[in-house]
Amino acid sequence: MLPWPLALVVISGIAEILGAVGLLFRRSGRAAAYGLVLLLAAVFPANIYMAVVNIPFPGIAGEPWAQWLRLPLQLVLIAWVWRFTKQN
C-alpha cells in the first residue's frame, strides 16, 4: 500500500537498531524508548496485514504460524519498551 516497501523495511530496521542502541545509555534511553514504542505501533498494522494475507517471505518469517505469533509478541515488546519510558 505504501510506496517503496523495501526502502521502508530497511529504514524501519535501521530505526529499530538505533533505538535499541539508544536504550543502552541513560542519557538517550527515555527518548529511544518513546521512539521504539511509536515505531513498533506504526509497523503493527503492516504485520497484521502480513499475517492475514500470508505474504510470502523467505525463511521462518514466511510461515503462517510465525506471522501470527509475531502479533502478540510485538505487543509484549511494546509493553517492555514502554517500561524504559518510566525510568529516571
HTML snippet that shows the backbone in 3Dmol.js (N, CA, C, O; Angstrom):
<script src="https://3Dmol.org/build/3Dmol-min.js"></script>
<div id="view" style="width:600px;height:400px;position:relative"></div>
<script>
const pdb = `
ATOM      1  N   MET A   1       0.804  -1.194   0.000  1.00  0.00           N
ATOM      2  CA  MET A   1       0.000   0.000   0.000  1.00  0.00           C
ATOM      3  C   MET A   1       0.853   1.267   0.000  1.00  0.00           C
ATOM      4  O   MET A   1       0.456   2.290  -0.559  1.00  0.00           O
ATOM      5  N   LEU A   2       2.009   1.194   0.620  1.00  0.00           N
ATOM      6  CA  LEU A   2       2.889   2.355   0.682  1.00  0.00           C
ATOM      7  C   LEU A   2       3.946   2.250  -0.412  1.00  0.00           C
ATOM      8  O   LEU A   2       4.324   1.147  -0.808  1.00  0.00           O
ATOM      9  N   PRO A   3       4.422   3.391  -0.901  1.00  0.00           N
ATOM     10  CA  PRO A   3       5.463   3.335  -1.931  1.00  0.00           C
ATOM     11  C   PRO A   3       6.799   2.874  -1.348  1.00  0.00           C
ATOM     12  O   PRO A   3       7.069   3.064  -0.163  1.00  0.00           O
ATOM     13  N   TRP A   4       7.615   2.278  -2.184  1.00  0.00           N
ATOM     14  CA  TRP A   4       8.970   1.850  -1.832  1.00  0.00           C
ATOM     15  C   TRP A   4       8.993   0.930  -0.605  1.00  0.00           C
ATOM     16  O   TRP A   4       9.649   1.252   0.385  1.00  0.00           O
ATOM     17  N   PRO A   5       8.295  -0.197  -0.653  1.00  0.00           N
ATOM     18  CA  PRO A   5       8.208  -1.063   0.531  1.00  0.00           C
ATOM     19  C   PRO A   5       9.560  -1.563   1.026  1.00  0.00           C
ATOM     20  O   PRO A   5       9.777  -1.639   2.236  1.00  0.00           O
ATOM     21  N   LEU A   6      10.462  -1.903   0.128  1.00  0.00           N
ATOM     22  CA  LEU A   6      11.771  -2.391   0.571  1.00  0.00           C
ATOM     23  C   LEU A   6      12.542  -1.299   1.310  1.00  0.00           C
ATOM     24  O   LEU A   6      13.165  -1.561   2.339  1.00  0.00           O
ATOM     25  N   ALA A   7      12.497  -0.088   0.788  1.00  0.00           N
ATOM     26  CA  ALA A   7      13.177   1.030   1.453  1.00  0.00           C
ATOM     27  C   ALA A   7      12.576   1.272   2.833  1.00  0.00           C
ATOM     28  O   ALA A   7      13.306   1.557   3.782  1.00  0.00           O
ATOM     29  N   LEU A   8      11.266   1.165   2.954  1.00  0.00           N
ATOM     30  CA  LEU A   8      10.615   1.372   4.247  1.00  0.00           C
ATOM     31  C   LEU A   8      11.016   0.294   5.254  1.00  0.00           C
ATOM     32  O   LEU A   8      11.181   0.578   6.441  1.00  0.00           O
ATOM     33  N   VAL A   9      11.170  -0.929   4.784  1.00  0.00           N
ATOM     34  CA  VAL A   9      11.607  -2.014   5.670  1.00  0.00           C
ATOM     35  C   VAL A   9      13.035  -1.748   6.147  1.00  0.00           C
ATOM     36  O   VAL A   9      13.345  -1.928   7.325  1.00  0.00           O
ATOM     37  N   VAL A  10      13.890  -1.324   5.238  1.00  0.00           N
ATOM     38  CA  VAL A  10      15.283  -1.034   5.606  1.00  0.00           C
ATOM     39  C   VAL A  10      15.339   0.132   6.587  1.00  0.00           C
ATOM     40  O   VAL A  10      16.056   0.066   7.585  1.00  0.00           O
ATOM     41  N   ILE A  11      14.599   1.185   6.316  1.00  0.00           N
ATOM     42  CA  ILE A  11      14.592   2.357   7.201  1.00  0.00           C
ATOM     43  C   ILE A  11      14.061   1.995   8.577  1.00  0.00           C
ATOM     44  O   ILE A  11      14.629   2.408   9.588  1.00  0.00           O
ATOM     45  N   SER A  12      12.970   1.221   8.628  1.00  0.00           N
ATOM     46  CA  SER A  12      12.418   0.844   9.938  1.00  0.00           C
ATOM     47  C   SER A  12      13.382  -0.082  10.681  1.00  0.00           C
ATOM     48  O   SER A  12      13.474  -0.020  11.907  1.00  0.00           O
ATOM     49  N   GLY A  13      14.095  -0.933   9.959  1.00  0.00           N
ATOM     50  CA  GLY A  13      15.080  -1.806  10.597  1.00  0.00           C
ATOM     51  C   GLY A  13      16.240  -1.017  11.184  1.00  0.00           C
ATOM     52  O   GLY A  13      16.702  -1.306  12.288  1.00  0.00           O
ATOM     53  N   ILE A  14      16.703  -0.029  10.448  1.00  0.00           N
ATOM     54  CA  ILE A  14      17.774   0.832  10.962  1.00  0.00           C
ATOM     55  C   ILE A  14      17.290   1.598  12.186  1.00  0.00           C
ATOM     56  O   ILE A  14      18.021   1.736  13.167  1.00  0.00           O
ATOM     57  N   ALA A  15      16.055   2.097  12.130  1.00  0.00           N
ATOM     58  CA  ALA A  15      15.491   2.823  13.272  1.00  0.00           C
ATOM     59  C   ALA A  15      15.373   1.912  14.494  1.00  0.00           C
ATOM     60  O   ALA A  15      15.620   2.352  15.617  1.00  0.00           O
ATOM     61  N   GLU A  16      15.002   0.656  14.288  1.00  0.00           N
ATOM     62  CA  GLU A  16      14.925  -0.295  15.409  1.00  0.00           C
ATOM     63  C   GLU A  16      16.302  -0.511  16.039  1.00  0.00           C
ATOM     64  O   GLU A  16      16.437  -0.526  17.262  1.00  0.00           O
ATOM     65  N   ILE A  17      17.306  -0.675  15.206  1.00  0.00           N
ATOM     66  CA  ILE A  17      18.667  -0.892  15.723  1.00  0.00           C
ATOM     67  C   ILE A  17      19.148   0.342  16.483  1.00  0.00           C
ATOM     68  O   ILE A  17      19.700   0.220  17.577  1.00  0.00           O
ATOM     69  N   LEU A  18      18.943   1.520  15.915  1.00  0.00           N
ATOM     70  CA  LEU A  18      19.362   2.750  16.587  1.00  0.00           C
ATOM     71  C   LEU A  18      18.611   2.937  17.903  1.00  0.00           C
ATOM     72  O   LEU A  18      19.192   3.369  18.899  1.00  0.00           O
ATOM     73  N   GLY A  19      17.327   2.613  17.903  1.00  0.00           N
ATOM     74  CA  GLY A  19      16.546   2.706  19.134  1.00  0.00           C
ATOM     75  C   GLY A  19      17.045   1.746  20.194  1.00  0.00           C
ATOM     76  O   GLY A  19      17.133   2.103  21.369  1.00  0.00           O
ATOM     77  N   ALA A  20      17.372   0.531  19.786  1.00  0.00           N
ATOM     78  CA  ALA A  20      17.891  -0.454  20.740  1.00  0.00           C
ATOM     79  C   ALA A  20      19.225   0.006  21.323  1.00  0.00           C
ATOM     80  O   ALA A  20      19.471  -0.151  22.519  1.00  0.00           O
ATOM     81  N   VAL A  21      20.072   0.567  20.488  1.00  0.00           N
ATOM     82  CA  VAL A  21      21.347   1.088  20.975  1.00  0.00           C
ATOM     83  C   VAL A  21      21.089   2.262  21.927  1.00  0.00           C
ATOM     84  O   VAL A  21      21.762   2.395  22.949  1.00  0.00           O
ATOM     85  N   GLY A  22      20.130   3.098  21.593  1.00  0.00           N
ATOM     86  CA  GLY A  22      19.787   4.230  22.453  1.00  0.00           C
ATOM     87  C   GLY A  22      19.318   3.812  23.832  1.00  0.00           C
ATOM     88  O   GLY A  22      19.509   4.549  24.800  1.00  0.00           O
ATOM     89  N   LEU A  23      18.705   2.638  23.938  1.00  0.00           N
ATOM     90  CA  LEU A  23      18.256   2.140  25.239  1.00  0.00           C
ATOM     91  C   LEU A  23      19.423   1.811  26.168  1.00  0.00           C
ATOM     92  O   LEU A  23      19.251   1.760  27.386  1.00  0.00           O
ATOM     93  N   LEU A  24      20.581   1.594  25.611  1.00  0.00           N
ATOM     94  CA  LEU A  24      21.741   1.214  26.409  1.00  0.00           C
ATOM     95  C   LEU A  24      22.317   2.367  27.224  1.00  0.00           C
ATOM     96  O   LEU A  24      23.080   2.141  28.163  1.00  0.00           O
ATOM     97  N   PHE A  25      21.962   3.589  26.876  1.00  0.00           N
ATOM     98  CA  PHE A  25      22.550   4.756  27.519  1.00  0.00           C
ATOM     99  C   PHE A  25      21.494   5.538  28.289  1.00  0.00           C
ATOM    100  O   PHE A  25      20.401   5.790  27.782  1.00  0.00           O
ATOM    101  N   ARG A  26      21.830   5.917  29.510  1.00  0.00           N
ATOM    102  CA  ARG A  26      20.890   6.636  30.364  1.00  0.00           C
ATOM    103  C   ARG A  26      20.425   7.939  29.711  1.00  0.00           C
ATOM    104  O   ARG A  26      19.245   8.288  29.767  1.00  0.00           O
ATOM    105  N   ARG A  27      21.350   8.636  29.102  1.00  0.00           N
ATOM    106  CA  ARG A  27      21.023   9.951  28.532  1.00  0.00           C
ATOM    107  C   ARG A  27      19.990   9.868  27.402  1.00  0.00           C
ATOM    108  O   ARG A  27      19.146  10.755  27.272  1.00  0.00           O
ATOM    109  N   SER A  28      20.048   8.824  26.595  1.00  0.00           N
ATOM    110  CA  SER A  28      19.148   8.702  25.442  1.00  0.00           C
ATOM    111  C   SER A  28      18.072   7.643  25.643  1.00  0.00           C
ATOM    112  O   SER A  28      17.216   7.471  24.775  1.00  0.00           O
ATOM    113  N   GLY A  29      18.095   6.931  26.761  1.00  0.00           N
ATOM    114  CA  GLY A  29      17.198   5.795  26.955  1.00  0.00           C
ATOM    115  C   GLY A  29      15.722   6.125  26.853  1.00  0.00           C
ATOM    116  O   GLY A  29      14.972   5.421  26.176  1.00  0.00           O
ATOM    117  N   ARG A  30      15.297   7.190  27.521  1.00  0.00           N
ATOM    118  CA  ARG A  30      13.868   7.519  27.505  1.00  0.00           C
ATOM    119  C   ARG A  30      13.411   7.922  26.106  1.00  0.00           C
ATOM    120  O   ARG A  30      12.369   7.456  25.644  1.00  0.00           O
ATOM    121  N   ALA A  31      14.164   8.770  25.428  1.00  0.00           N
ATOM    122  CA  ALA A  31      13.798   9.188  24.073  1.00  0.00           C
ATOM    123  C   ALA A  31      13.797   7.992  23.122  1.00  0.00           C
ATOM    124  O   ALA A  31      12.911   7.865  22.277  1.00  0.00           O
ATOM    125  N   ALA A  32      14.789   7.122  23.264  1.00  0.00           N
ATOM    126  CA  ALA A  32      14.845   5.926  22.418  1.00  0.00           C
ATOM    127  C   ALA A  32      13.635   5.035  22.664  1.00  0.00           C
ATOM    128  O   ALA A  32      13.077   4.461  21.728  1.00  0.00           O
ATOM    129  N   ALA A  33      13.232   4.921  23.923  1.00  0.00           N
ATOM    130  CA  ALA A  33      12.075   4.082  24.253  1.00  0.00           C
ATOM    131  C   ALA A  33      10.800   4.639  23.624  1.00  0.00           C
ATOM    132  O   ALA A  33      10.014   3.889  23.045  1.00  0.00           O
ATOM    133  N   TYR A  34      10.596   5.942  23.736  1.00  0.00           N
ATOM    134  CA  TYR A  34       9.416   6.545  23.097  1.00  0.00           C
ATOM    135  C   TYR A  34       9.443   6.321  21.589  1.00  0.00           C
ATOM    136  O   TYR A  34       8.423   5.997  20.982  1.00  0.00           O
ATOM    137  N   GLY A  35      10.613   6.496  20.995  1.00  0.00           N
ATOM    138  CA  GLY A  35      10.736   6.277  19.556  1.00  0.00           C
ATOM    139  C   GLY A  35      10.439   4.845  19.159  1.00  0.00           C
ATOM    140  O   GLY A  35       9.778   4.606  18.148  1.00  0.00           O
ATOM    141  N   LEU A  36      10.922   3.883  19.945  1.00  0.00           N
ATOM    142  CA  LEU A  36      10.664   2.475  19.635  1.00  0.00           C
ATOM    143  C   LEU A  36       9.192   2.117  19.809  1.00  0.00           C
ATOM    144  O   LEU A  36       8.636   1.354  19.019  1.00  0.00           O
ATOM    145  N   VAL A  37       8.563   2.668  20.843  1.00  0.00           N
ATOM    146  CA  VAL A  37       7.127   2.412  21.031  1.00  0.00           C
ATOM    147  C   VAL A  37       6.353   2.924  19.819  1.00  0.00           C
ATOM    148  O   VAL A  37       5.480   2.231  19.295  1.00  0.00           O
ATOM    149  N   LEU A  38       6.672   4.126  19.381  1.00  0.00           N
ATOM    150  CA  LEU A  38       5.998   4.684  18.202  1.00  0.00           C
ATOM    151  C   LEU A  38       6.280   3.854  16.953  1.00  0.00           C
ATOM    152  O   LEU A  38       5.375   3.604  16.157  1.00  0.00           O
ATOM    153  N   LEU A  39       7.519   3.431  16.780  1.00  0.00           N
ATOM    154  CA  LEU A  39       7.880   2.630  15.617  1.00  0.00           C
ATOM    155  C   LEU A  39       7.150   1.283  15.629  1.00  0.00           C
ATOM    156  O   LEU A  39       6.579   0.871  14.620  1.00  0.00           O
ATOM    157  N   LEU A  40       7.176   0.606  16.774  1.00  0.00           N
ATOM    158  CA  LEU A  40       6.514  -0.699  16.861  1.00  0.00           C
ATOM    159  C   LEU A  40       5.005  -0.574  16.644  1.00  0.00           C
ATOM    160  O   LEU A  40       4.386  -1.445  16.032  1.00  0.00           O
ATOM    161  N   ALA A  41       4.421   0.511  17.148  1.00  0.00           N
ATOM    162  CA  ALA A  41       2.985   0.734  16.917  1.00  0.00           C
ATOM    163  C   ALA A  41       2.715   1.050  15.445  1.00  0.00           C
ATOM    164  O   ALA A  41       1.695   0.632  14.897  1.00  0.00           O
ATOM    165  N   ALA A  42       3.623   1.784  14.808  1.00  0.00           N
ATOM    166  CA  ALA A  42       3.432   2.165  13.404  1.00  0.00           C
ATOM    167  C   ALA A  42       3.514   0.967  12.463  1.00  0.00           C
ATOM    168  O   ALA A  42       2.792   0.917  11.467  1.00  0.00           O
ATOM    169  N   VAL A  43       4.378   0.007  12.762  1.00  0.00           N
ATOM    170  CA  VAL A  43       4.518  -1.143  11.865  1.00  0.00           C
ATOM    171  C   VAL A  43       3.546  -2.272  12.206  1.00  0.00           C
ATOM    172  O   VAL A  43       3.439  -3.243  11.457  1.00  0.00           O
ATOM    173  N   PHE A  44       2.844  -2.153  13.318  1.00  0.00           N
ATOM    174  CA  PHE A  44       1.915  -3.210  13.718  1.00  0.00           C
ATOM    175  C   PHE A  44       0.839  -3.479  12.656  1.00  0.00           C
ATOM    176  O   PHE A  44       0.567  -4.645  12.367  1.00  0.00           O
ATOM    177  N   PRO A  45       0.216  -2.449  12.063  1.00  0.00           N
ATOM    178  CA  PRO A  45      -0.768  -2.734  11.003  1.00  0.00           C
ATOM    179  C   PRO A  45      -0.173  -3.510   9.830  1.00  0.00           C
ATOM    180  O   PRO A  45      -0.851  -4.356   9.247  1.00  0.00           O
ATOM    181  N   ALA A  46       1.064  -3.240   9.479  1.00  0.00           N
ATOM    182  CA  ALA A  46       1.705  -3.984   8.385  1.00  0.00           C
ATOM    183  C   ALA A  46       1.882  -5.446   8.770  1.00  0.00           C
ATOM    184  O   ALA A  46       1.734  -6.333   7.929  1.00  0.00           O
ATOM    185  N   ASN A  47       2.198  -5.701  10.033  1.00  0.00           N
ATOM    186  CA  ASN A  47       2.349  -7.084  10.481  1.00  0.00           C
ATOM    187  C   ASN A  47       1.003  -7.804  10.515  1.00  0.00           C
ATOM    188  O   ASN A  47       0.931  -8.999  10.224  1.00  0.00           O
ATOM    189  N   ILE A  48      -0.049  -7.096  10.862  1.00  0.00           N
ATOM    190  CA  ILE A  48      -1.396  -7.692  10.800  1.00  0.00           C
ATOM    191  C   ILE A  48      -1.710  -8.066   9.356  1.00  0.00           C
ATOM    192  O   ILE A  48      -2.162  -9.176   9.076  1.00  0.00           O
ATOM    193  N   TYR A  49      -1.466  -7.131   8.445  1.00  0.00           N
ATOM    194  CA  TYR A  49      -1.711  -7.389   7.027  1.00  0.00           C
ATOM    195  C   TYR A  49      -0.909  -8.582   6.541  1.00  0.00           C
ATOM    196  O   TYR A  49      -1.429  -9.426   5.810  1.00  0.00           O
ATOM    197  N   MET A  50       0.335  -8.660   6.934  1.00  0.00           N
ATOM    198  CA  MET A  50       1.194  -9.770   6.511  1.00  0.00           C
ATOM    199  C   MET A  50       0.624 -11.109   6.974  1.00  0.00           C
ATOM    200  O   MET A  50       0.662 -12.092   6.233  1.00  0.00           O
ATOM    201  N   ALA A  51       0.094 -11.150   8.201  1.00  0.00           N
ATOM    202  CA  ALA A  51      -0.463 -12.391   8.728  1.00  0.00           C
ATOM    203  C   ALA A  51      -1.788 -12.745   8.058  1.00  0.00           C
ATOM    204  O   ALA A  51      -2.029 -13.905   7.723  1.00  0.00           O
ATOM    205  N   VAL A  52      -2.638 -11.752   7.865  1.00  0.00           N
ATOM    206  CA  VAL A  52      -3.965 -12.015   7.292  1.00  0.00           C
ATOM    207  C   VAL A  52      -3.847 -12.479   5.841  1.00  0.00           C
ATOM    208  O   VAL A  52      -4.523 -13.421   5.429  1.00  0.00           O
ATOM    209  N   VAL A  53      -2.997 -11.822   5.079  1.00  0.00           N
ATOM    210  CA  VAL A  53      -2.849 -12.134   3.652  1.00  0.00           C
ATOM    211  C   VAL A  53      -1.863 -13.278   3.438  1.00  0.00           C
ATOM    212  O   VAL A  53      -1.836 -13.888   2.369  1.00  0.00           O
ATOM    213  N   ASN A  54      -1.047 -13.569   4.463  1.00  0.00           N
ATOM    214  CA  ASN A  54       0.003 -14.580   4.384  1.00  0.00           C
ATOM    215  C   ASN A  54       0.966 -14.259   3.249  1.00  0.00           C
ATOM    216  O   ASN A  54       1.127 -15.029   2.302  1.00  0.00           O
ATOM    217  N   ILE A  55       1.587 -13.122   3.370  1.00  0.00           N
ATOM    218  CA  ILE A  55       2.552 -12.666   2.369  1.00  0.00           C
ATOM    219  C   ILE A  55       3.766 -13.588   2.390  1.00  0.00           C
ATOM    220  O   ILE A  55       4.348 -13.817   3.450  1.00  0.00           O
ATOM    221  N   PRO A  56       4.154 -14.118   1.235  1.00  0.00           N
ATOM    222  CA  PRO A  56       5.330 -14.989   1.194  1.00  0.00           C
ATOM    223  C   PRO A  56       6.587 -14.212   1.558  1.00  0.00           C
ATOM    224  O   PRO A  56       6.783 -13.073   1.136  1.00  0.00           O
ATOM    225  N   PHE A  57       7.413 -14.845   2.336  1.00  0.00           N
ATOM    226  CA  PHE A  57       8.651 -14.237   2.808  1.00  0.00           C
ATOM    227  C   PHE A  57       9.627 -15.378   3.012  1.00  0.00           C
ATOM    228  O   PHE A  57       9.227 -16.453   3.461  1.00  0.00           O
ATOM    229  N   PRO A  58      10.891 -15.175   2.695  1.00  0.00           N
ATOM    230  CA  PRO A  58      11.841 -16.279   2.837  1.00  0.00           C
ATOM    231  C   PRO A  58      12.047 -16.672   4.295  1.00  0.00           C
ATOM    232  O   PRO A  58      11.984 -15.832   5.193  1.00  0.00           O
ATOM    233  N   GLY A  59      12.286 -17.926   4.508  1.00  0.00           N
ATOM    234  CA  GLY A  59      12.604 -18.426   5.846  1.00  0.00           C
ATOM    235  C   GLY A  59      11.391 -18.578   6.734  1.00  0.00           C
ATOM    236  O   GLY A  59      10.252 -18.624   6.268  1.00  0.00           O
ATOM    237  N   ILE A  60      11.660 -18.655   8.023  1.00  0.00           N
ATOM    238  CA  ILE A  60      10.610 -18.904   9.002  1.00  0.00           C
ATOM    239  C   ILE A  60       9.606 -17.752   9.079  1.00  0.00           C
ATOM    240  O   ILE A  60       8.447 -17.966   9.434  1.00  0.00           O
ATOM    241  N   ALA A  61      10.043 -16.534   8.750  1.00  0.00           N
ATOM    242  CA  ALA A  61       9.141 -15.372   8.798  1.00  0.00           C
ATOM    243  C   ALA A  61       8.004 -15.495   7.790  1.00  0.00           C
ATOM    244  O   ALA A  61       6.994 -14.802   7.916  1.00  0.00           O
ATOM    245  N   GLY A  62       8.150 -16.363   6.797  1.00  0.00           N
ATOM    246  CA  GLY A  62       7.096 -16.568   5.815  1.00  0.00           C
ATOM    247  C   GLY A  62       6.089 -17.620   6.212  1.00  0.00           C
ATOM    248  O   GLY A  62       5.069 -17.786   5.542  1.00  0.00           O
ATOM    249  N   GLU A  63       6.355 -18.336   7.291  1.00  0.00           N
ATOM    250  CA  GLU A  63       5.420 -19.359   7.760  1.00  0.00           C
ATOM    251  C   GLU A  63       4.203 -18.689   8.402  1.00  0.00           C
ATOM    252  O   GLU A  63       4.359 -17.757   9.191  1.00  0.00           O
ATOM    253  N   PRO A  64       2.993 -19.151   8.073  1.00  0.00           N
ATOM    254  CA  PRO A  64       1.789 -18.522   8.639  1.00  0.00           C
ATOM    255  C   PRO A  64       1.780 -18.486  10.169  1.00  0.00           C
ATOM    256  O   PRO A  64       1.385 -17.480  10.760  1.00  0.00           O
ATOM    257  N   TRP A  65       2.208 -19.566  10.807  1.00  0.00           N
ATOM    258  CA  TRP A  65       2.187 -19.575  12.272  1.00  0.00           C
ATOM    259  C   TRP A  65       3.133 -18.529  12.844  1.00  0.00           C
ATOM    260  O   TRP A  65       2.845 -17.944  13.888  1.00  0.00           O
ATOM    261  N   ALA A  66       4.263 -18.284  12.175  1.00  0.00           N
ATOM    262  CA  ALA A  66       5.223 -17.289  12.644  1.00  0.00           C
ATOM    263  C   ALA A  66       4.681 -15.876  12.453  1.00  0.00           C
ATOM    264  O   ALA A  66       4.913 -14.995  13.280  1.00  0.00           O
ATOM    265  N   GLN A  67       3.959 -15.672  11.360  1.00  0.00           N
ATOM    266  CA  GLN A  67       3.371 -14.357  11.116  1.00  0.00           C
ATOM    267  C   GLN A  67       2.302 -14.039  12.163  1.00  0.00           C
ATOM    268  O   GLN A  67       2.182 -12.894  12.598  1.00  0.00           O
ATOM    269  N   TRP A  68       1.538 -15.033  12.563  1.00  0.00           N
ATOM    270  CA  TRP A  68       0.521 -14.801  13.597  1.00  0.00           C
ATOM    271  C   TRP A  68       1.156 -14.687  14.981  1.00  0.00           C
ATOM    272  O   TRP A  68       0.682 -13.912  15.812  1.00  0.00           O
ATOM    273  N   LEU A  69       2.208 -15.439  15.239  1.00  0.00           N
ATOM    274  CA  LEU A  69       2.890 -15.369  16.531  1.00  0.00           C
ATOM    275  C   LEU A  69       3.545 -14.001  16.740  1.00  0.00           C
ATOM    276  O   LEU A  69       3.680 -13.535  17.872  1.00  0.00           O
ATOM    277  N   ARG A  70       3.938 -13.382  15.665  1.00  0.00           N
ATOM    278  CA  ARG A  70       4.581 -12.076  15.742  1.00  0.00           C
ATOM    279  C   ARG A  70       3.667 -11.015  16.356  1.00  0.00           C
ATOM    280  O   ARG A  70       4.147 -10.091  17.011  1.00  0.00           O
ATOM    281  N   LEU A  71       2.357 -11.141  16.149  1.00  0.00           N
ATOM    282  CA  LEU A  71       1.436 -10.100  16.617  1.00  0.00           C
ATOM    283  C   LEU A  71       1.404  -9.983  18.141  1.00  0.00           C
ATOM    284  O   LEU A  71       1.635  -8.888  18.653  1.00  0.00           O
ATOM    285  N   PRO A  72       1.131 -11.052  18.891  1.00  0.00           N
ATOM    286  CA  PRO A  72       1.164 -10.885  20.349  1.00  0.00           C
ATOM    287  C   PRO A  72       2.570 -10.594  20.867  1.00  0.00           C
ATOM    288  O   PRO A  72       2.736  -9.886  21.860  1.00  0.00           O
ATOM    289  N   LEU A  73       3.576 -11.139  20.196  1.00  0.00           N
ATOM    290  CA  LEU A  73       4.955 -10.859  20.609  1.00  0.00           C
ATOM    291  C   LEU A  73       5.265  -9.369  20.466  1.00  0.00           C
ATOM    292  O   LEU A  73       5.950  -8.790  21.309  1.00  0.00           O
ATOM    293  N   GLN A  74       4.767  -8.763  19.415  1.00  0.00           N
ATOM    294  CA  GLN A  74       5.018  -7.338  19.228  1.00  0.00           C
ATOM    295  C   GLN A  74       4.348  -6.513  20.321  1.00  0.00           C
ATOM    296  O   GLN A  74       4.901  -5.500  20.750  1.00  0.00           O
ATOM    297  N   LEU A  75       3.169  -6.926  20.780  1.00  0.00           N
ATOM    298  CA  LEU A  75       2.512  -6.228  21.889  1.00  0.00           C
ATOM    299  C   LEU A  75       3.337  -6.346  23.170  1.00  0.00           C
ATOM    300  O   LEU A  75       3.441  -5.390  23.939  1.00  0.00           O
ATOM    301  N   VAL A  76       3.918  -7.515  23.392  1.00  0.00           N
ATOM    302  CA  VAL A  76       4.792  -7.711  24.550  1.00  0.00           C
ATOM    303  C   VAL A  76       6.019  -6.805  24.441  1.00  0.00           C
ATOM    304  O   VAL A  76       6.437  -6.205  25.431  1.00  0.00           O
ATOM    305  N   LEU A  77       6.587  -6.707  23.254  1.00  0.00           N
ATOM    306  CA  LEU A  77       7.755  -5.850  23.057  1.00  0.00           C
ATOM    307  C   LEU A  77       7.412  -4.375  23.293  1.00  0.00           C
ATOM    308  O   LEU A  77       8.205  -3.636  23.877  1.00  0.00           O
ATOM    309  N   ILE A  78       6.238  -3.955  22.840  1.00  0.00           N
ATOM    310  CA  ILE A  78       5.810  -2.569  23.080  1.00  0.00           C
ATOM    311  C   ILE A  78       5.712  -2.310  24.583  1.00  0.00           C
ATOM    312  O   ILE A  78       6.188  -1.283  25.067  1.00  0.00           O
ATOM    313  N   ALA A  79       5.098  -3.233  25.320  1.00  0.00           N
ATOM    314  CA  ALA A  79       4.963  -3.069  26.768  1.00  0.00           C
ATOM    315  C   ALA A  79       6.334  -3.055  27.441  1.00  0.00           C
ATOM    316  O   ALA A  79       6.571  -2.279  28.367  1.00  0.00           O
ATOM    317  N   TRP A  80       7.217  -3.905  26.976  1.00  0.00           N
ATOM    318  CA  TRP A  80       8.560  -3.998  27.556  1.00  0.00           C
ATOM    319  C   TRP A  80       9.342  -2.697  27.337  1.00  0.00           C
ATOM    320  O   TRP A  80       9.977  -2.183  28.257  1.00  0.00           O
ATOM    321  N   VAL A  81       9.288  -2.181  26.117  1.00  0.00           N
ATOM    322  CA  VAL A  81       9.989  -0.937  25.818  1.00  0.00           C
ATOM    323  C   VAL A  81       9.342   0.233  26.574  1.00  0.00           C
ATOM    324  O   VAL A  81      10.037   1.158  26.994  1.00  0.00           O
ATOM    325  N   TRP A  82       8.040   0.195  26.742  1.00  0.00           N
ATOM    326  CA  TRP A  82       7.335   1.262  27.454  1.00  0.00           C
ATOM    327  C   TRP A  82       7.872   1.404  28.885  1.00  0.00           C
ATOM    328  O   TRP A  82       7.885   2.507  29.432  1.00  0.00           O
ATOM    329  N   ARG A  83       8.309   0.310  29.486  1.00  0.00           N
ATOM    330  CA  ARG A  83       8.887   0.371  30.831  1.00  0.00           C
ATOM    331  C   ARG A  83      10.094   1.293  30.880  1.00  0.00           C
ATOM    332  O   ARG A  83      10.345   1.931  31.902  1.00  0.00           O
ATOM    333  N   PHE A  84      10.843   1.371  29.788  1.00  0.00           N
ATOM    334  CA  PHE A  84      12.014   2.243  29.738  1.00  0.00           C
ATOM    335  C   PHE A  84      11.615   3.717  29.787  1.00  0.00           C
ATOM    336  O   PHE A  84      12.416   4.553  30.205  1.00  0.00           O
ATOM    337  N   THR A  85      10.386   4.052  29.366  1.00  0.00           N
ATOM    338  CA  THR A  85       9.975   5.461  29.411  1.00  0.00           C
ATOM    339  C   THR A  85       9.750   5.918  30.842  1.00  0.00           C
ATOM    340  O   THR A  85       9.714   7.121  31.099  1.00  0.00           O
ATOM    341  N   LYS A  86       9.598   4.997  31.774  1.00  0.00           N
ATOM    342  CA  LYS A  86       9.307   5.329  33.174  1.00  0.00           C
ATOM    343  C   LYS A  86      10.554   5.392  34.042  1.00  0.00           C
ATOM    344  O   LYS A  86      10.471   5.750  35.217  1.00  0.00           O
ATOM    345  N   GLN A  87      11.703   5.051  33.481  1.00  0.00           N
ATOM    346  CA  GLN A  87      12.937   5.059  34.271  1.00  0.00           C
ATOM    347  C   GLN A  87      13.499   6.474  34.353  1.00  0.00           C
ATOM    348  O   GLN A  87      13.258   7.309  33.482  1.00  0.00           O
ATOM    349  N   ASN A  88      14.243   6.719  35.409  1.00  0.00           N
ATOM    350  CA  ASN A  88      14.835   8.054  35.625  1.00  0.00           C
ATOM    351  C   ASN A  88      15.949   8.324  34.658  1.00  0.00           C
ATOM    352  O   ASN A  88      16.555   9.394  34.697  1.00  0.00           O
TER     353      ASN A  88
END
`;
const viewer = $3Dmol.createViewer("view");
viewer.addModel(pdb, "pdb");
viewer.setStyle({}, {cartoon: {color: "spectrum"}});
viewer.zoomTo();
viewer.render();
</script>
